[in-house]
């Protein structure tokens, strides 16, 4: 806990900053989603820490216990359900454990693993984020008195989207196995949904579907790589 953590911990949550004093650990490899979570936590008064893999998250959790754990269901070194199950079974239990994904079918897996709730990407609604977390906290951690319902919709910096596209391009170039290709396709699909890029999401989902049906995926992978590079060039031009 650093100096800011200590200072915020001593302050009570308020109507405008209802999560003040809480620390959120986000386990997410997408910078776009992490930026969305940063904005949500900033507006809510919470302190955000980040991990981009299961391994990194486990190292974090070996050192400190966050108030809220937010876990993406698809991580580069394994399914997020593994970490959720571990966290749910470890005492003292983290107060709030949330699963997140751009795939709505991931909700059942998150809840079955022990998550308290599930948030679908894109993570943009401040009120949904705040009400989900507050609804799971013990009464002693709730802000007293009336609470402001903030209907603000937050938009991450487009630079974070470009960072994810650069990561996706590298992953696509190095994907040497069907498993690696499936992971990067799901990664791109999630980022594209969060950013509202329908054509890119559809191309990534086609690649996921082809892999699941053991269909040839070379042409689909090449098409997705071309679209990812086109997004990079568009952002660079801007």
N, C-alpha and C positions, 0 to 999 in steps of 0.2 A: 504494500500500500504506500503510494507516494504522498507528497504534501497535499496535493489537490484532493486525493481520495480521503485523507484524514479530515480536511476542511469540510468537504461535502457530507461526509458521514455524520458530522456533528450538527448539520443543518437539517431541519425538518422538511419533508416534501410539502409542496404548496399547490394551489389550484392551477397555476401556470406551469409548474415543473413537478409533476406528480411522482416522478421516478428519481427525484434527487436523493443521493446517498446510495443508490444501487450501482453495482458493477455488472455489466453485460459482457460475457465472452461469446463472440461470434465465431463459429467454426465454418468458414466459407472460403472457397478458392476464387470466387468471382469478385473482382475489384468493384464492379458496378453495384453488386448487391451490398458489399461492404460499405460503399459510399452511401447507399440508401440507409443502411443501419446506422451509420455515423450521424446522418442528419436526424433520423428519428430519435436517437439517444440524446443528441445535442439539444433538440427542442424540448425533450422531456426531462432533462437534468441528469440523466444517467451517464456513467463513465463506461466507455467502450474499450474493450481489448479484443484482439483478433488472432486467429490461428487459421492457417490455410490447409490443414490436413489433420488426419487422425493423430499422427505422431506428434505434431506440434501442439495439438489440443491436450494430449495426455501429458506433455511436459508442463504446460500451463497449469493443469489441474493438480499436478504433483506438488506445486508450489503454493497455490492459493485457491480459494473457493469463491467463485463469483455468486452474485445474487440470482442471475439469470443466465442460462446457457441456451444459445440459439445454434442449432446444428443443421447444416445443409444435408439433405439425404443422399447426395451423390458427391463424394470427395475423391481426390486423386488416388488415395491409397486404401480405399475401401468404402463400404456403405456407412452413412451417418447413423443408421440404426444401431450399429455396433457401439458407438460412443454413447448414444442415448441409453442403451441397456446398461452399460457400465456405470454411467452417472446415476441412473435411477436406482441401482442396487448398492451404491456406495454411501456410507453414512459419515458425517451428517449429510443428508440429501440436499442437493441444491434446491432452493425454494421453487424456482420455475424452470422447467425444461421444455423448450419449444423445438419442433421440427419445422424446417422450411424447405420448399421445393417449388419449381415451376411446373411440376407434374402433379396434378391433383390426385392421381392414383397413389401417390406416395404417402398420403395422409394416414391410411390404414396401417402401413408399416411403421410409421413414426409413433402412433398411439399404441400399437401392439408392443413396441420396444420399451415403452414406459414414458413417452413424452406426455406432458400435461395438456398440450394443445398443439395445433398445427397452423402455420401461416402460409398462405399461397403467395408465390411471387407473381407480379411485382410487389415489393414492399414499399408502398407509397403513401398509405393512409395513416396519418399521425394518430387519429382517434382509435382506429382498429388496433394499432400497436399498443397504445397506452391502455386501452380497456382490456385487452387480452392479458397483459402482464399484471395489471392491478387486480383483475378478477381472480388471479391465482395466488396473490400474496396474502399472508396472514393479516388480520385486521390491524395489528399493531403497526404494520408498515404502510398502511393506507394514509393518504393525506386527510386531515380533518376538515370538516365543513364542506360547502359546495365545491364542485370541481368543474372547471371549464372544459367543455367538449370542443376540441379543436379539429375542425374538418379540413385542415390544410392537407393538400396533396403535394408531396415532396418529389422533386426531380433531381436525380444525381447529376453531377458534372459529366458532360459528354466525353471528357478526357478519360474517365474511368471505363467507358464503353470501348474506346480505342485501345486501352491497355488490355482489356479482355480479348479483343480481336487479335492483338499482337501475340498474346499467349496462345490463343486458339490456332493461329497460323503455325506457330512453332510446334505445337502438339500434333497437328495434322501432318506436318512434315516428318515427324519422328514416330508416328504411330505404326509400330511394327507387328501388331497383333490385333485380332478382332476385338479383344477386351479393351485395348488402348483406343481403338477407333470408336468403339461404343461410348467410352467415357468422354472423349472430346466432342462427339456428336451431341451427347446429352448436355454437356457444358455449354456448347454454342446455343442449343435450343433454349436452355434456361435464360441465358443472357439476352438472347433475341426477344423472348417473350417479355422479359422485364423492361427492355428498351422499346417495346412496341414495334419491332421489326418483323412483321408477319412473314414476308418471303424468306428471310433467313431462317426463321424458326421452322417453317414448313420444310425447307431443304434439309435441315438437321434432323427433323423428325422422320423424314423419308429414309435417311441413312440409318437411324436407330431401328426403324421397322424392318429394313432390309436385313440388317444383322440378326434381328430376332427370328427372322424366317429363313436364315442361312442362305439368302440370295446373294448373288454377286454384288459387291458394293464399290468396286473400283470407280465406276463412272459417277456414282453418287458422291463418293468422297472427293473426287476431282472437282465436281460442280460446287460442293460446299467450300472447298479450299479457294476456288475462284471467287466466290461470293464474299468470303472472309477478307481476301486480299482487296477486293473492290471497296469494302467498307473502310479498310485501312487507308486506301488511296483517297477516298472521299474526305476522311477526317484530316489527313495531311494537307489536302488542298484548302480546306477551311482554315 
